[in-house]
Amino acid sequence: ANVLVVGGRGAVAIERKTVPDFVSSVRTNRLWEQLLRLMKSDKILGYEIARRILVIHGSFGEYLEGLHEPDLGKFWASVMGAMMETLYVYGTPLIVAESDLAFASFLRIMVQREERNANEKLPPSRWYRKNVPLELPVKDRKVYVLDSIPLVGESQARILLERFGTIEKIAKATKEELQRVPGIGAKKAELIYGIFH
């Protein structure tokens, strides 16, 4: 990593490559060695690594203007294949910052998001569940479990916990008891009851 953003919950290791460097490192296979080292790094300069990211800094269009690339199809296939390899095989997020202004904006936003722990939050989707950190307070873990039930959002999960106290009591509640909770009608009560029975 050649850029380190240090936040409250660790550091973000950023591997920054210019477009010519990215293309060259793909052709020489140097990129894969660098990404492997990045993946294996638990600490850099004494800071625990929370996240890793590859940033390609520059414009592919400007890069190609200065070159005589005989086969553009082959060039783009190589670039796209390398990007997919980075994402899927090496599990490293990738961003292209086309200019110095874009790169400066990326760094500024990254620092702001790290300061707010915005890169740690859970997605709102009902169908995809991100791993919850073990240090999450017990009450928040309970909310997380209830929030995973279709049609039950985070606020509804909190209301259920306030009303019943525990997940066990929610699981043992009748449909009629569930319907007494504000915002839970017959359909939602049936769904919640069906999950636990």
N, C-alpha and C positions, 0 to 999 in steps of 0.2 A: 504494500500500500504506500502511496506517495502523498496522500492527504489523510489527516486524522481529525475528525470532528468529535470533540469530547463533550459528553452530556452527563446528566445525573445518573443514568443507568448504564453507563459504559460508553464506549467510543464507537464511531462509525468509521470503518476502514474503507477509504475510497481509492480505488485503482484508477488513476486518470491517464488516458491515452489520447494523443492527438490522432487524427485520422490516418496519417502516414504510418505512425507507430503501430496503430491497431492492425492495419493491413499487413505491415511487415511482420508483426508478431504472430499473426495467423499463418502466414506463409512459412515461417520458420518454426512453427509450433511452440514458440516461446510463451505465447499467451496462456497455454494450458498449464505450463509449469508455474507461471505467476499466479493463476487462479487457484491452483492446488495449494500453493504456499499460503495464499490468502485464506482459503477454506480451513487450513490446519492451524492457523494462528489464533490462539485463544487470547493472547495478550500482545500488545505492541507498545513499547516505551512504558511498560508498567500498567497500561490501561486495559481493562477487560473489553474484548470486542463484542459488541451487541449486534452489530449489523455489518455486512460487507456489500459493496456496490461497485460496479464498473461504469465509469463515465467516459464516453467517447467525446472528446472536445474538438469541435471543428465541423466543417461541411464536406460531405462526400462529393457534392457537386463541384465545389471549388477544387478539391483534390483531383478530380477527374479532368477538369479543364486544363490542368498543367501537365497532363500525361497523355501519352498515346496508348490507350488501352485497346488492344486489338479485338477483344471479345467481351463486350459489356455484360452480356448474359452470364458468362462464366464468372466475371468479377462479382456481380451482384449475388449470384448463387453462393459464391464463397463467403461473402460478407453476411448474407442472411443465415447461411448454415452455421457460421461462427457465432452469430448472435443467439441462435437457438441452442447451440451447444452450451454457451455461457449460461443461458437461462435454465435449461432443462437438465443438463448433465451435471453442471457445476453448481447449480442452485444459486447463482449470483444474479441479482437484479441488474439491469443495464439501462442506462439513460444516455441519449445523445444530446449534448449541448452544442448547438450549431455555431455559437459565437462566444466571445469573451463575456458579453452581457448575459447571455443565457447561462454560462457557467457560474458567473457571479450570483445570478438569481438562484440557481440550484443550491449553491453553498448557503446563501442567506436563508432560503426556505428550509433547507435541511437543519440548520442550526435552530431555527424557530420551532420546527416540529419536534426536534429532540428536547428542547427546553420545556415544551408543553406535554411531552410524552405522547404526542399524537401518532407516532409510529408504533405505539404499543396497543392502541385501542382495538376493540373488537369490531368486526364489520356488522352492519345492521341486518344482514341477510339471515333469513330463517333456515336456509338449507346448507350453509357453509359455516362450520364452526372452527375458529382458530384455537390453538392450544392456549389454555389459560395458565398464567404463571402460578406456580405452587404457593408463592407468598401472598396471593390474593386473599383478602380477609374471608373468613368462613361465610359471612352473610352474602358477600358478593359472589362467592362460588355457588351458593344456593340460588341466587338470582340468575346466574348463568345457566344452571340446570333447568330452571323453570322457563327461562327465556328461549330455550331450544324447542319448546313445545310449539307447534304451528298455531298461529293466531294469538299467541301470548307474547307480548313484547316485554321490554325491560320494566316499564312502569307498571304494567299489569302484574308481572312477577313480583314486584315489590309490594303491591297491594295485597296479593294473595298471601305473601309471607307475613305481612302485618296482621292480616285477619286470622290466619290459622297458626302462625308461629313457627311451624316446621314443615318440611316437605312430607314427612310421614303423615301428619294430620291432613295435609292437602290430599294425599293419596287415599286416605281413609274416608274422606268427605263424600257425602252423597251428592247426586246431581243437584238436588234441591238446595243443599247447603252451598254448593259452588255458585248457584244462580243468585244467592243473596249478596254476593260480592259485586260492588258497583262495576259495571262494564262487562259482566259475564252473563250472557244470555243462554238460552237453551242449547244452541249449537256449540258454543264454546265449552259449556259445562259438560256436554256429551263427549266432546273431544278429549278434554282433560280427564274425565272419568274413564274413558276408554283406554287411555294410555296407561293408567295405573291398575286397570282390572282386566 
